Amino acid sequence: MSSGRNGSTDESARTRSAPTSDETEGSSSGRGLRLWFDSWAARPLHDFQTLVGVTLLLVVLGLMMVLSSSSVESLLSLGSPYARFVPQLLYAVVGLAIFVAVVRLPTTVLRRGAPWFLGFAFALLILVLIPGIGSEVYGAQSWIFIGSVSFQPSEVAKVALVIWTAHMVATAAERRVDVHRVLRPIGAVSFTVLAMVVLQRDLGTAVTIAIIVMAVLWFGRFHARIVAAMAAVGVLGIALFTATVGYRSDRIRAFLNPDADPQGINYQATQARYALANGGLFGQGLGQSNSKWSYLPQAYNDFIFAIIGEELGAVGALLVIGLFAAVLWVGLRVALRSTDPFLRMLSAVATMWIVLQAFINIAYVVGLLPVTGLQLPLISAGGTSMLTTLLMFGLIAHAAYREPEARVSLDSSTSPRLVTRIFGRPRVGAAPRPVRAPKIRRPARPDPTARGTHSAESRTARQARGRAEPRTTDTTGRPAGRRRTPKPTSR
């Protein structure tokens, strides 16, 4: 009976362990999908092409949603439903041209121009604080108007800070010195930029600069205690900055009490949640939003994600989140694959800036964070934000275009012609001069008749070798040596 029980147990075990046909098909299909994805991601220009595609999708989606969300307010206030869309379209065209130009620039031009670009940004930050030059919009004196064109100098300062800090960390890595030697200049410059932005009362830009500094410290491999200390100081500074300004403290109170005063301090957040709830799974349809009819303030700018959720539903909202997740994956992949320390730092910091800004915007729209005023990159309306964000995408694409595999592929005869016509050949800088191979000097043969150390050593060595080796003699008693061959005699 025991043998019968053991036999039935073994049979049941074999039955349980044997995979079914469905499991076999599922595992094979999953393995095939993984192999296809690995081969697709292993292409030389995969990162660059993926980044260009995601950038174009975000730009097109942003233009479409700006037109949909701003048409009613533009018609009521400016007399045309396209009053906000047409400038945004022009900024997008100019931004894409900047994107291509940044990719084509040699890397050495970016590094050499980093200090000058930072100085130019400092000059703009000083000018915007001068009464009569800088203008106050929504409580922040951070705008400069030149005729009908307006821009924010703080956006230029963010880009300049990213390029300059990446250059400083890369310089320390190339010279093989301790990276903490550049901590003082990086800290002094970052603190100065942050202080000037605080004087403008611009909370959103201050948060973005804090993100940039933390990304530089993290990817620059500074000590963990330095990163923790800077994070604590940043959180404390933002809390004090928020508590000292009236309407920003109202945002904190509205976040802590989401159900209090729905017609006052919680009005914007409440309307955003209503818009997301009305969207459902598939949305009301493109252009069919109800909240944009003067119910939701800043529907085309800070809270455009709520309009996306209402018109395109949860599917459209997840599509936007997925696009920014793709930016995160590709940007960090470029940073890992880059061999140049400058391009590695540049792509990593730019990626974290874009993705964290998008996360903060989406988080305060859905009610996970207090309202900060940060825009959704490439989707919210705003000319300066569009230009600077496309510039940052161009910097990431600049690094992806110069990956080792991409450079080999583009230098070959089978490189895609359309890509090289638009973006040119990847150039790092001026080509170094060819170095001639050193001449190999053969050692001169020692002259036994010459006087000197080498001849004396050779004679001594020969004498010692002669004494050590026994001399052999032939039958005649002469030393054995090379025998002479007798000459033939003619008879």
C-alpha positions in Angstrom: 0.0 0.0 0.0 2.9 2.3 0.7 4.2 1.7 -2.8 0.8 2.5 -4.2 0.6 5.7 -2.2 4.1 6.8 -3.4 3.2 6.0 -7.0 0.1 8.1 -6.9 2.0 10.9 -5.2 4.7 10.9 -7.8 2.1 10.9 -10.6 0.2 13.8 -9.1 3.4 15.7 -8.6 4.3 15.1 -12.3 0.8 16.2 -13.2 1.1 19.5 -11.2 4.6 20.3 -12.5 3.9 19.6 -16.1 3.0 23.0 -17.8 -0.2 23.2 -19.8 -0.4 24.2 -23.4 -1.8 27.7 -22.4 1.1 28.3 -20.0 3.6 27.2 -22.7 2.1 29.5 -25.3 2.0 32.4 -22.8 5.6 31.9 -21.8 6.7 31.6 -25.4 4.8 34.7 -26.4 6.2 36.6 -23.5 9.7 35.5 -24.3 9.2 36.5 -27.9 7.9 39.9 -26.9 10.9 40.4 -24.6 13.3 39.4 -27.4 11.6 41.7 -29.8 11.8 44.6 -27.4 15.5 43.9 -26.6 16.3 43.9 -30.3 14.3 47.0 -30.9 16.0 48.9 -28.0 19.4 47.7 -29.1 19.4 49.7 -32.4 22.1 52.3 -32.5 19.7 55.3 -33.0 16.9 53.9 -30.8 17.3 56.5 -28.0 17.5 59.5 -30.4 14.6 58.4 -32.5 12.4 57.6 -29.5 13.1 61.0 -28.0 12.4 62.8 -31.2 9.1 60.9 -31.5 8.0 61.6 -27.9 8.9 65.3 -28.3 6.8 65.6 -31.4 3.8 63.8 -29.8 3.9 66.1 -26.8 4.1 69.2 -28.9 1.2 68.1 -31.1 -0.9 67.1 -28.1 -0.1 70.4 -26.4 -1.1 72.5 -29.4 -4.3 70.5 -29.8 -5.2 70.9 -26.1 -4.3 74.6 -26.0 -6.6 75.3 -28.9 -9.4 73.3 -27.3 -9.0 74.7 -23.7 -8.4 78.4 -24.7 -10.9 78.9 -27.5 -13.9 80.0 -25.3 -11.9 82.4 -23.2 -10.0 83.8 -26.2 -13.2 84.4 -28.0 -14.7 86.2 -25.0 -11.7 88.3 -24.0 -9.7 88.7 -27.3 -12.4 88.3 -29.9 -11.0 85.3 -31.7 -10.9 81.6 -30.7 -7.4 81.3 -32.1 -5.9 84.3 -30.2 -3.9 82.1 -27.9 -3.4 79.2 -30.2 -1.6 81.1 -33.0 1.2 82.5 -30.8 1.6 79.1 -29.2 2.0 77.5 -32.7 4.7 80.1 -33.6 6.6 79.4 -30.4 6.4 75.7 -31.1 7.9 76.2 -34.6 10.7 78.4 -33.2 11.3 75.9 -30.4 11.6 73.0 -32.9 14.2 75.0 -34.8 16.1 75.5 -31.5 15.8 71.8 -30.9 17.5 71.0 -34.2 20.2 73.7 -33.8 21.1 72.4 -30.3 21.5 68.9 -31.7 23.8 70.1 -34.5 26.0 72.2 -32.2 29.4 70.7 -31.2 29.7 69.8 -27.6 32.7 72.0 -27.1 30.6 75.0 -28.1 28.1 74.3 -25.3 30.9 73.9 -22.8 32.8 77.0 -23.8 29.6 79.1 -23.9 28.3 77.9 -20.5 30.0 80.7 -18.4 28.9 83.4 -20.8 25.4 82.1 -20.9 25.2 82.1 -17.2 26.5 85.7 -17.0 23.8 86.7 -19.5 21.2 85.0 -17.4 22.4 86.9 -14.3 22.1 90.2 -16.2 18.5 89.4 -17.1 17.7 88.4 -13.5 19.0 91.8 -12.3 17.1 93.7 -15.0 13.8 92.1 -14.1 14.1 93.4 -10.5 14.5 97.0 -11.6 11.2 98.9 -11.5 10.0 100.0 -14.9 11.8 97.1 -16.7 10.3 94.1 -14.9 6.6 93.6 -14.7 4.4 91.8 -12.2 2.1 89.1 -13.4 0.0 87.0 -10.9 1.9 88.3 -8.0 5.4 87.6 -9.3 7.7 90.2 -10.8 9.3 87.9 -13.2 8.4 89.2 -16.7 10.0 91.5 -19.1 7.8 93.0 -21.9 9.4 94.2 -25.2 6.5 95.5 -27.2 4.0 92.7 -27.6 6.6 90.0 -26.7 7.1 88.9 -23.1 9.5 86.4 -21.6 10.7 85.2 -18.2 14.4 85.6 -17.4 14.1 82.9 -14.8 13.5 80.4 -17.5 16.8 81.4 -19.2 18.5 81.1 -15.8 17.4 77.5 -15.3 18.8 76.4 -18.6 22.1 78.3 -18.0 22.4 76.7 -14.5 21.9 73.2 -15.9 24.6 73.6 -18.6 27.1 75.3 -16.3 26.8 72.8 -13.4 27.1 69.9 -15.8 30.3 71.6 -17.2 31.8 72.0 -13.7 31.1 68.4 -12.6 32.5 67.1 -15.9 35.6 69.2 -15.6 36.3 67.7 -12.2 35.8 64.2 -13.6 38.1 64.8 -16.6 40.9 66.2 -14.4 40.5 63.3 -12.0 40.1 65.5 -9.0 37.6 65.2 -6.1 34.2 66.4 -7.2 33.7 68.1 -3.9 36.2 70.8 -5.0 33.5 72.3 -7.3 30.9 72.2 -4.5 31.6 75.7 -3.4 31.2 77.4 -6.8 28.1 75.3 -7.6 26.6 76.1 -4.2 27.4 79.9 -4.5 26.0 80.3 -8.0 22.9 78.2 -7.3 22.1 80.1 -4.0 22.5 83.4 -5.9 20.1 82.4 -8.6 17.6 81.0 -6.1 17.8 84.2 -4.0 17.1 86.4 -7.1 14.1 84.2 -8.0 12.8 84.5 -4.4 13.0 88.2 -4.7 10.8 88.0 -7.7 8.2 86.0 -5.6 8.1 83.2 -8.1 7.5 80.0 -6.2 7.3 77.7 -9.2 10.7 78.7 -10.6 12.2 78.4 -7.1 10.9 74.8 -6.8 12.4 74.0 -10.3 15.8 75.4 -9.3 15.8 73.3 -6.2 15.1 70.2 -8.3 18.0 71.1 -10.6 20.4 71.5 -7.7 19.3 68.3 -6.1 19.7 66.4 -9.4 23.2 67.8 -9.8 24.2 66.7 -6.3 22.7 63.3 -6.8 24.1 62.5 -10.2 27.4 64.2 -9.5 27.9 61.6 -6.7 28.4 64.0 -3.9 28.3 62.7 -0.3 24.9 61.6 0.9 25.0 63.9 3.9 25.5 66.9 1.6 22.5 65.9 -0.5 20.4 65.3 2.7 21.4 68.7 4.1 20.6 70.5 0.9 17.3 68.8 0.7 16.4 69.8 4.3 17.5 73.4 3.7 15.4 73.5 0.4 12.3 72.2 2.0 12.6 74.6 5.0 13.3 77.6 2.6 10.2 76.7 0.4 8.1 76.4 3.5 9.1 79.8 4.9 8.7 81.4 1.5 5.2 79.9 1.2 4.2 81.0 4.7 5.3 84.6 4.3 3.1 85.4 1.3 -0.6 85.6 1.7 -2.0 83.9 -1.3 0.6 81.1 -1.2 -0.3 80.4 2.4 -3.9 80.2 1.3 -2.9 77.4 -1.1 -1.3 75.4 1.8 -4.5 75.9 3.8 -6.6 74.8 0.9 -4.5 71.7 0.4 -4.8 70.7 4.1 -8.6 71.4 4.1 -9.8 70.3 0.6 -13.5 70.5 1.5 -13.3 74.0 3.1 -14.5 77.0 1.2 -15.2 75.4 -2.2 -16.2 78.9 -3.6 -13.0 80.6 -2.2 -9.6 79.3 -1.7 -10.5 75.7 -2.9 -12.5 76.9 -5.9 -9.8 76.1 -8.5 -8.9 72.7 -7.1 -12.5 71.7 -6.7 -13.3 72.6 -10.4 -10.3 70.6 -11.5 -11.6 67.5 -9.7 -15.0 68.0 -11.2 -13.5 68.1 -14.7 -11.5 64.9 -14.1 -14.7 63.2 -12.7 -16.8 64.3 -15.7 -14.2 62.7 -18.1 -14.7 59.2 -17.0 -12.8 56.5 -18.9 -13.0 57.8 -22.4 -13.9 61.4 -21.9 -16.5 63.8 -23.2 -14.8 64.2 -26.6 -12.2 66.6 -27.9 -13.5 70.1 -27.6 -16.5 69.1 -25.5 -15.3 70.2 -22.1 -17.7 72.1 -19.8 -15.1 73.4 -17.4 -13.4 75.6 -20.0 -16.6 77.7 -20.2 -15.2 80.0 -17.5 -15.6 77.5 -14.7 -12.0 76.4 -14.3 -9.4 79.3 -14.1 -6.2 78.9 -16.1 -7.7 76.0 -18.0 -5.2 76.4 -20.8 -2.2 76.8 -18.6 -1.6 75.4 -15.1 -4.7 73.2 -15.1 -4.7 71.9 -18.7 -4.3 68.4 -17.4 -7.8 68.6 -16.0 -9.2 69.5 -19.4 -7.3 66.5 -20.9 -8.9 64.3 -18.3 -12.3 65.7 -19.1 -12.1 65.6 -22.9 -10.0 62.5 -23.4 -10.8 60.6 -20.2 -8.5 58.4 -18.1 -7.1 57.0 -21.4 -5.9 60.4 -22.5 -4.5 61.2 -19.0 -2.6 57.9 -18.9 -1.3 58.6 -22.4 0.3 61.8 -21.1 1.7 60.1 -18.1 3.1 57.3 -20.3 4.8 59.9 -22.6 6.6 61.5 -19.7 7.5 58.0 -18.3 9.1 57.3 -21.7 11.1 60.6 -21.4 12.3 59.4 -18.0 13.4 56.0 -19.4 15.1 57.3 -22.5 16.8 60.2 -20.7 18.3 58.0 -18.0 19.3 55.4 -20.6 21.1 58.1 -22.5 22.9 59.2 -19.4 24.0 55.6 -18.7 25.2 55.0 -22.3 27.1 58.3 -22.7 30.9 58.1 -22.3 31.3 61.9 -22.1 30.9 63.0 -18.4 29.4 66.4 -19.6 26.8 64.7 -21.7 26.1 62.2 -18.9 25.4 64.9 -16.4 23.5 67.1 -18.9 21.0 64.4 -20.0 20.4 63.2 -16.4 19.7 66.6 -14.9 17.6 67.8 -17.9 15.5 64.6 -17.7 14.9 65.0 -14.0 13.9 68.6 -14.4 11.3 67.8 -17.1 9.8 64.7 -15.5 9.6 66.1 -12.0 8.0 69.3 -13.2 5.4 67.3 -15.0 4.9 65.1 -12.0 4.4 68.1 -9.7 1.9 69.7 -12.1 -0.2 66.5 -12.5 0.0 65.9 -8.7 -1.5 69.3 -7.7 -4.2 69.0 -10.4 -5.4 65.7 -9.0 -5.0 67.0 -5.4 -1.9 65.2 -4.2 0.2 68.4 -3.7 -0.6 72.1 -3.1 -0.8 74.3 -6.1 2.6 75.6 -7.1 2.1 77.2 -10.5 4.4 74.9 -12.4 3.3 74.3 -16.0 2.9 71.0 -17.8 6.0 70.8 -20.1 5.2 71.2 -23.8 1.4 71.1 -23.2 0.5 74.1 -21.1 0.3 77.5 -22.9 3.3 79.7 -22.6 5.9 80.9 -25.1 8.9 81.1 -22.8 8.1 77.7 -21.3 7.8 76.1 -24.7 11.1 77.5 -25.9 13.1 76.5 -22.8 11.5 73.1 -22.6 12.3 72.3 -26.3 15.8 73.5 -25.6 16.1 71.0 -22.8 14.8 68.3 -25.0 17.3 69.3 -27.5 20.1 68.9 -25.0 19.0 65.4 -24.2 18.8 64.6 -27.9 22.3 66.1 -28.3 23.6 63.5 -25.9 21.6 60.7 -27.5 22.9 61.6 -30.9 26.5 61.2 -29.7 26.2 57.8 -28.1 29.1 55.6 -29.2 26.8 53.2 -31.2 25.0 56.1 -32.7 28.2 57.8 -33.9 29.5 54.6 -35.5 26.1 54.1 -37.3 26.0 57.8 -38.5 29.6 57.7 -39.7 29.0 54.6 -41.8 27.8 54.5 -45.4 24.4 53.0 -44.3 23.4 55.9 -42.1 19.9 57.3 -42.6 20.1 60.2 -45.0 17.0 62.1 -43.7 18.5 62.1 -40.1 21.9 63.3 -41.3 20.4 66.0 -43.5 18.3 67.5 -40.7 20.7 67.0 -37.8 24.0 66.7 -39.5 26.9 64.5 -38.4 27.5 64.2 -34.7 30.3 66.6 -33.8 31.9 66.8 -30.4 34.3 69.5 -31.2 37.4 70.4 -33.3 39.1 67.2 -34.5 42.5 66.7 -32.7 45.6 66.8 -34.8 46.9 63.4 -35.8 49.7 62.3 -33.7 52.7 60.7 -35.4 53.8 57.3 -34.3 57.1 57.4 -32.4 60.1 56.1 -34.2 61.4 52.8 -32.9 65.1 53.1 -32.3 67.0 49.9 -32.6 69.8 49.4 -30.1 73.3 49.8 -31.6 75.5 46.7 -31.8 78.4 46.9 -29.3 81.8 47.5 -30.8 84.3 45.0 -29.2 87.3 47.2 -30.1 85.8 50.3 -28.6 86.8 51.3 -25.1 84.0 51.7 -22.6 81.8 50.0 -20.2 79.9 47.9 -22.8 83.0 46.6 -24.5 84.7 45.8 -21.1 81.5 44.0 -20.0 81.4 42.1 -23.2 85.0 41.0 -23.0 84.6 40.0 -19.4 81.5 38.0 -20.3 83.3 36.3 -23.1 86.3 35.4 -21.0 84.1 34.0 -18.3 82.1 32.0 -20.8 85.4 30.7 -22.3 86.7 29.5 -18.9 83.4 27.9 -18.1 83.1 25.9 -21.4 85.7 23.1 -21.9 87.7 23.3 -25.1 87.5 20.4 -27.4 90.4 19.2 -29.6 90.6 17.1 -32.6 92.9 14.2 -33.3 95.8 16.5 -34.2 95.6 18.3 -30.9 94.3 21.6 -32.5 91.3 23.3 -31.1 88.1 22.2 -32.7 86.6 24.8 -34.9 85.1 25.4 -38.3 86.7 23.0 -40.7 88.0 24.4 -43.9 86.8 22.8 -47.1 89.7 21.9 -49.4 89.7 23.8 -52.7 89.3 21.6 -55.7 92.5 21.2 -57.8 92.4 21.0 -61.5 94.5 18.4 -63.1 
